[in-house]
Amino acid sequence: MSTKKILELKELALQIRLALMDEIMYLGFGHLSGSLSIVDTLAVLYGEKMHVRYKEPDWSGRDYLVMSKGHAGPAVYATLALKGFFPRSWLHTLNQGGSNLPSHCDRTKTPGVDMTAGSLGQGICAAAGMALGLKRQGSQQKVYCVVGDGELDEGSCWEAIMFAAQHQLNNFYLLVDKNDKQLDGDTDEILCHHNFAEQFKSFDWQVQDVLDGNDVQAISENMQAAEETNKHGNTQPHCLVLHTIKGKGYAELEALKLNHHVQVKQDEAKQACVRLEAELANVQAELKKYADEKSEVSGVVPEKEANSAEFCQAYLAKIQDRMYVKPGKISGEPKFEVAYNGENHVQNKENFLHSLEELREVDDKIIYLDADLINSSGAYKFWQAHPENVVECGICEANMIGVAAGLSVVGYKPYCHTFGPFASRRCYDHAFISVAYAGNSVRIFGSDEGVCAAYNGGTHMPFEDLALYRAIPHATVLDISDGTLFKQVMKLTKDHPGLTYFRGTRKAFKRIYSDDSQFVIGKANVLKKGTDLTLIACGLMVGEAYQAALDLEKEGYSVGVIDMWTLKPLDVEAILTATKESKAIMTVENHNVIGGLGDAVAAYLAENSIACKFKKYGVNDEFGQVGTQDWLQKTYKLTSADLVAYAKEHMLTK
């Protein structure tokens, strides 16, 4: 490596450190130490290694950086500001109300940030997904991901580490900031990881152990050595264990044991800046000796050439516009014929398989992810026929959702499947942060909903999944009642923005609709109208509700049925019409009565002061248990006969 290149990298690192110091000093507190430890790596990445265009932050040919240790966001911001991605004046808005620079990196708020992070153990999963997507596209682009040594306490990190090795992601560069500290103290005192280099080697990674992770020359040369292995047939992902100093460049912070988040001592920090400025001046003086040599480092962008605030806001508005369906009037109306005869439809596994095949024919960016349940989902033949459109994630549901988020970033349209409890409880934070909050588009199919879990028993019986997903801002939440509807949902969600969660059985639905029916997300299906009572049902209970209505009609009652398969967005117009046409409203669901369809309808009625006779019907705040589906429906009183009995006792008057 030439002397000039070393000096230029040192210069950039010092410039980033000074910008970072100014950024945190202006705020007065923050994650300064863990940001300082990773500055030299950022200088090498943005000065030498990464192909990026600040005038095109979303350039499709760029390399990607994911700062999985999201609290080092201030270091990323200082770097991006100096590289022209946004005005340097923004650095003084860190963590202020309405800022584009929140404490943890956010792709929807900051030009140049490729993935939202902060909830530790998530960024690495998304980075693995990006690397997988780029590799399957045949691209030469690289994905760099910075994790903290304390962050590696998180189990999802190791899910991603196994995944990257299994899928031979040699375009993935994991940079471990081994500064030996985390929030509560030294890492060895919290959870000792022993030897990271040996651990990663045992996980089948190509490893560089960088003994001075704050030396730009050592970082650059080790990255180059890692890259060279690919030219000689390496298929392993790369790990650089960077032995760094937390607080590097600010001596007083370096010596502080608990230095994760600090209140800045202004006089002390100013002296640290004086020392850094002196060091920078020396480096720049040395560089003058090599003025005639060609520069090998992409340095600081002149401030006047940086992107304007107006450019940045317009760029971010485009990202935010694609995050989810905006509230407003939903266009289109469903077109369907009721084909209910009390008999079962085909096995829904077949519907899932055929839907994937049909989607693949029209869009090769469709990609199906599963967590060791491909054979159970019915899609094994699809995996055999189109391995390039399937990702087997193993029993790692959290990583699966993170990988799906990363695939979304690089242009794929992921469909994830696992059983309902794992699709909700197990991976909820990843779905919340890496998908919904980060503005990615991922479809999650939770199967074996409620009592349909049957022989898998109470541990596998989700009576709360709809409530969990309804609580995620802007998520689309659907409960499927019929095979025709299921196939339509697979198509309707292909280009649907944001997070979509839909639940449905793997077994056979009762047939509700004719095969040529068409549906609209946000529009309920009014199956029949009634003046005495309207049953608003979803999922499994639509068939039971329809049968109950037929049975009650034989006794002289007029009972309507609405398939409220779209819980979010909720079709409030259908609810309002039902209150005007019926004397009573009763919601029916294969779900806890807390947080699901009943609460959604009740909230609408209460908030709009709509007075009507109303009852919620479903699982009354109970855990699941094992048994046949028929036995479970009888046990939880989820049969048409139970609905008839309840309606006659509580809802209907002669």
Summary of the structure (lengths in Angstrom):
residues: 654
radius of gyration: 28.1
end to end distance: 91.9
largest distance: 100.1
contacts: 2434
relative contact order: 0.10
helix: 46%
strand: 17%
